[in-house]
Amino acid sequence: MPDEPTPPAEPDPGYDSKGVPTFDSVREKIETRYGTSLGAAELAAETPEGRTVEEQYEERQRAAAERLAALIRTAMIEPKIRKKTRPTKGSQERRIESKKRRGATKSQRGRQGWD
């Protein structure tokens, strides 16, 4: 019986006659790999998909309470009252003197009498 020819093997349904994978087989492989990666993410407790709705709700409530507490703390601080101040006599005199000097300089810029 060793001389009997072996029957031809059935072609793999995921490949065409030339041995090139078909579009459907490639899509199926990608979808199964993507599905397993999604399943891994659901199992990880660090991802939002892995946590339950109650855990996510509690986390949001805790964050909201912290923000509210921070707002209350900042609202409790009284702003400093501005104390009115007046310029000193010397600074007033210096200001008036500099204004007079600037005015005198500008008054000299007018028309000159060339007649």
C-alpha positions as CSV (number, residue, x, y, z in Angstrom):
1,M,0.0,0.0,0.0
2,P,2.9,2.4,0.2
3,D,2.6,2.8,-3.6
4,E,-1.0,4.1,-3.5
5,P,-1.3,7.8,-4.3
6,T,-2.5,10.0,-1.4
7,P,-5.8,11.8,-1.9
8,P,-5.3,15.5,-2.4
9,A,-5.6,17.5,0.8
10,E,-8.7,19.7,1.1
11,P,-7.8,23.3,0.6
12,D,-7.9,25.5,3.7
13,P,-11.1,27.6,3.5
14,G,-9.2,30.7,4.6
15,Y,-6.9,30.7,1.6
16,D,-7.6,30.9,-2.1
17,S,-6.1,28.5,-4.7
18,K,-2.8,30.4,-4.9
19,G,-2.3,30.3,-1.1
20,V,-3.2,33.9,-0.4
21,P,-5.4,34.5,2.6
22,T,-8.9,35.6,1.9
23,F,-10.4,38.9,3.1
24,D,-12.9,37.2,5.4
25,S,-10.2,35.0,7.1
26,V,-8.0,38.1,7.7
27,R,-11.0,40.0,9.1
28,E,-11.9,37.1,11.4
29,K,-8.4,36.9,12.8
30,I,-8.3,40.6,13.4
31,E,-11.7,40.6,15.1
32,T,-10.7,37.7,17.4
33,R,-7.5,39.4,18.4
34,Y,-9.3,42.7,19.0
35,G,-12.0,40.9,21.0
36,T,-9.4,39.2,23.3
37,S,-7.7,42.5,23.8
38,L,-11.0,44.1,24.8
39,G,-11.6,41.2,27.2
40,A,-8.2,41.9,28.8
41,A,-9.1,45.5,29.3
42,E,-12.3,44.6,31.0
43,L,-10.5,42.5,33.4
44,A,-8.0,45.1,34.3
45,A,-9.3,47.1,37.3
46,E,-7.3,50.2,36.4
47,T,-9.3,50.8,33.2
48,P,-12.8,52.4,33.3
49,E,-14.2,49.3,31.6
50,G,-13.0,47.1,34.4
51,R,-14.6,49.0,37.2
52,T,-18.2,48.7,38.1
53,V,-20.7,51.5,37.7
54,E,-20.9,51.9,41.5
55,E,-17.1,52.3,41.7
56,Q,-17.2,54.9,39.0
57,Y,-20.0,56.8,40.7
58,E,-18.2,56.7,44.0
59,E,-15.0,58.0,42.4
60,R,-17.0,60.9,40.8
61,Q,-18.7,61.7,44.1
62,R,-15.4,61.7,46.0
63,A,-13.8,64.1,43.4
64,A,-16.8,66.4,43.5
65,A,-16.7,66.5,47.3
66,E,-13.0,67.4,47.1
67,R,-13.6,70.2,44.6
68,L,-16.5,71.6,46.8
69,A,-14.3,71.5,49.9
70,A,-11.6,73.4,48.0
71,L,-14.1,76.1,46.9
72,I,-15.4,76.4,50.5
73,R,-11.8,76.8,51.8
74,T,-11.1,79.6,49.4
75,A,-14.4,81.3,50.1
76,M,-13.6,81.3,53.9
77,I,-10.5,83.5,53.4
78,E,-11.3,87.2,53.9
79,P,-9.8,89.5,51.4
80,K,-7.4,92.1,52.7
81,I,-9.0,95.6,53.1
82,R,-7.2,98.2,51.0
83,K,-5.8,100.9,53.2
84,K,-6.1,104.4,51.5
85,T,-2.8,106.2,51.2
86,R,-1.9,109.7,50.2
87,P,1.2,110.9,48.3
88,T,3.8,112.6,50.4
89,K,4.4,116.3,50.2
90,G,7.8,115.8,48.6
91,S,6.5,113.5,45.9
92,Q,3.7,116.0,45.0
93,E,6.3,118.8,44.7
94,R,8.5,116.7,42.5
95,R,5.6,115.8,40.2
96,I,4.5,119.4,39.8
97,E,8.1,120.5,39.1
98,S,8.6,117.8,36.4
99,K,5.3,118.8,34.8
100,K,6.5,122.4,34.7
101,R,9.8,121.3,33.0
102,R,8.0,119.2,30.4
103,G,5.6,122.1,29.7
104,A,8.4,124.5,29.2
105,T,10.2,122.2,26.8
106,K,7.1,121.7,24.8
107,S,6.3,125.4,24.7
108,Q,9.6,126.0,23.0
109,R,8.7,123.7,20.2
110,G,6.1,126.1,18.7
111,R,6.6,128.3,15.7
112,Q,9.7,130.4,15.7
113,G,9.5,134.0,14.6
114,W,11.7,134.1,11.5
115,D,10.4,137.5,10.2
